[in-house]
Amino acid sequence: MFRRTFWFTTGVAAGVWATTKVNRKLAKLTPESLALQAADRAVIAGRKVKLFALDVRDGMAHREAALKDALGLTAAPPAPSTARFPDSVTSSRSNSSTPTTRTPGKRTTDGVG
């Protein structure tokens, strides 16, 4: 009698364990669960892509700095010149105290008329 009770109890325990395991697998295969799993995997993939992009950007910055050092481009650029025209051109135009007079048919010294 004990032998039958033991095997009956063992069979019931195995049945409960198998039923629970099957129900959990079925719950994972519902559309809602599959959608949640896909969303979670998409978020994880997005994070991995972002980390990869940050690593690439960091590597590009290091490589650019190394290339600039190798080419000697790290020095500051020369300051731009403040004078646009040579002194002789600006002084002759701005310091002219005599007004130019025009006579019909003749050209003036400034090339107009």
C-alpha positions in Angstrom: 0.0 0.0 0.0 2.8 2.4 0.8 4.4 1.7 -2.5 1.3 2.7 -4.4 0.9 5.9 -2.3 4.5 6.8 -3.0 4.2 6.4 -6.7 0.9 8.1 -6.8 2.4 11.1 -4.9 5.4 11.1 -7.2 3.2 11.1 -10.3 1.1 14.0 -8.9 4.2 16.0 -8.2 5.6 15.3 -11.6 2.3 16.3 -13.2 2.1 19.6 -11.3 5.7 20.4 -12.2 5.2 19.6 -15.9 1.9 21.6 -16.0 3.5 24.6 -14.4 6.4 24.5 -16.8 4.1 24.2 -19.8 1.9 27.0 -18.6 4.9 29.3 -18.2 6.1 28.6 -21.7 2.7 29.2 -23.1 2.5 32.5 -21.2 5.7 33.6 -22.9 4.2 32.9 -26.3 1.2 35.2 -26.0 1.1 38.2 -28.4 1.5 40.7 -25.5 4.5 38.8 -24.1 6.1 38.6 -27.5 5.6 42.3 -28.0 7.2 43.1 -24.7 10.1 40.9 -25.4 10.6 42.5 -28.8 10.4 46.0 -27.3 13.0 45.1 -24.6 15.3 43.6 -27.2 14.9 46.7 -29.4 15.8 49.0 -26.4 18.9 46.8 -25.7 19.9 46.9 -29.4 19.5 50.7 -29.4 21.7 51.1 -26.4 24.4 48.9 -28.0 24.2 50.9 -31.2 24.5 54.2 -29.2 27.6 52.9 -27.3 29.1 51.8 -30.6 28.5 55.2 -32.2 30.1 56.9 -29.1 33.1 54.6 -29.4 33.5 55.4 -33.1 33.1 59.1 -32.5 35.8 58.9 -29.7 38.1 56.9 -32.0 37.6 59.5 -34.8 38.5 62.3 -32.5 41.7 60.5 -31.4 42.7 59.7 -34.9 42.0 63.2 -36.1 44.2 64.6 -33.3 46.9 62.1 -34.2 46.7 63.2 -37.9 46.8 66.9 -37.0 49.9 66.2 -34.9 51.5 64.3 -37.7 50.8 67.0 -40.2 51.7 69.9 -37.9 48.3 71.4 -38.0 48.0 71.9 -34.2 49.6 75.3 -34.2 47.3 78.3 -34.0 46.5 79.9 -37.4 48.3 83.3 -38.1 46.4 86.4 -37.1 44.6 88.1 -40.0 46.1 91.3 -41.2 44.2 94.5 -40.2 45.2 96.5 -43.2 43.3 95.9 -46.4 45.1 98.2 -48.7 48.7 99.3 -48.9 49.4 102.6 -47.3 50.1 104.3 -50.6 46.7 103.5 -52.0 44.7 104.6 -49.0 46.7 107.8 -48.4 46.3 109.0 -51.9 42.5 108.5 -51.9 41.7 109.8 -48.4 44.3 112.6 -48.0 43.6 114.3 -51.3 42.9 117.9 -50.3 42.4 119.3 -53.8 39.0 118.5 -55.3 39.1 117.3 -58.9 37.4 119.5 -61.4 35.9 118.3 -64.5 36.1 119.9 -67.8 33.9 118.7 -70.7 35.7 116.3 -73.0 38.8 115.8 -70.7 39.4 113.0 -68.3 40.2 113.7 -64.7 43.0 112.2 -62.7 40.8 109.8 -60.9 39.6 108.2 -64.2 36.0 109.3 -64.0 34.3 111.3 -66.8 
